[in-house]
Amino acid sequence: MMRSGYKIVIGLWGLLFGIAAQAQDLHFSQFMNSPLLTNPANTGFIPDGDYRLGVNFRNQWASLTPYPYKTMSAFGDAQILQNQNNDGWVGIGGMILRDVAGSGALTSTRMYGSIAYHQMLNLGSLLSAGFNVGWANKRINTSNLTFPGQWNGKFFDVHQTGQAPALASNNISYLDLQAGLNYAYFPNENMYLNIGFSSHHINRPKESFFDDQTGVDNRIAVRHTAFVNGSFKLNDQWIINPNAYYSLQAKTYEYVLGMNAHYNLSGDGEKVLIGGLYYRSGDAVIPMIGLGFKDYTFTFTYDATISTLKNYNNTRGALEFSLVKQGVFDKYNGNRRESMCPSFKAY
């Protein structure tokens, strides 16, 4: 019995380690509600507002470990320096991310500043380019970890030294750079499409707690992402939003696709009910619910595991929520652009 339990523990540890190794970057299932993390060209790209503030939180693997993976972020961006024709502007913004994972409290903290330029190409399309630069820090606490040498055949004996790795440092920092492009198409007030592409870690910073070794590349691989967002107003009660996201890093890929719908509860767009369903490649089905109230939008998603990991976590993957506020600095400004995407509200 004990031998079987040990195999299960080791198998689970190996599986979780493999997942963590592939998912090198911080990410959210609600990629559409973490715009600056998805693509720096989204900075200041706010189809129905002048400014935007948001927070995201993700709690993962709580059913598998007493030390669940927690990812948090806060961001803000705004439109400034509009030109005289009101068809071009600069977007500035910033975000803070923090991730804590596992019994070793592997902690990642990142702070970025972003800037982008947006130019209307004609009455129905917009091109955007942006980049961000940031400081990243990663640290680990090995005192809470267990190692093979501490296994006595029945349990891990924490009083034994084990085989702790010889770390050159348990706290490292580096500079990180991203860049991206966006294109938006909005031929009328009932249709909106947006596609974007970005590259992350373009300076390929080194990230390792160990000394350099011959033949070992400790630099972060460039991560390429692409997304497509849409918004279609069916009538005064319904707006649907299909979304798709693809990411490729070091030959490991991920895609998320699905759709959510907005239902006009109050008739004037001040209260909106949100519901949707998404799918992550080979990993999870992700239902979404939410509520929009005036300038605030709250959405909640749950990753229901469909991979073989469901045999261990009973499909309980991750919960995630997002709170976003967006608005206009001066809604009475006569030069204010109209909303570029379908909306229940009158501008």
Buried (B, 14 or more C-beta within 10 A) or exposed (E): EEEEEBEEEEEBEEBBEEBBEEBBBBBBBBBBBBBBBBBBBBBBBBBBBBBBBBBBBBBBBBBBBEBBBBBBBBBBBBBBEBEEEEBBBBBBBBBBBBBBBBBBBBBBBBBBBBBBBBEBEEEBBBBBBBBBBBEBBBBBBBEEBBBEEBBEEEEBEEEEEBEEEEBEEBEBBBEBBBBBBBBBBBEEBBBBBBBBBBBBBBEEBEBBBEEEEEEEEEEBBBBBBBBBBBBBBEEEEBBBBBBBBBBBBEEEEBBBBBBBBBBBBEEEBBBBBBBBEBBBEEBBBBBBBBBBEEBEBBBBBBBBBBBEBBEBBEBBBBBBBBBBBBBBEEEEEEEBBEBBBBBBEEE
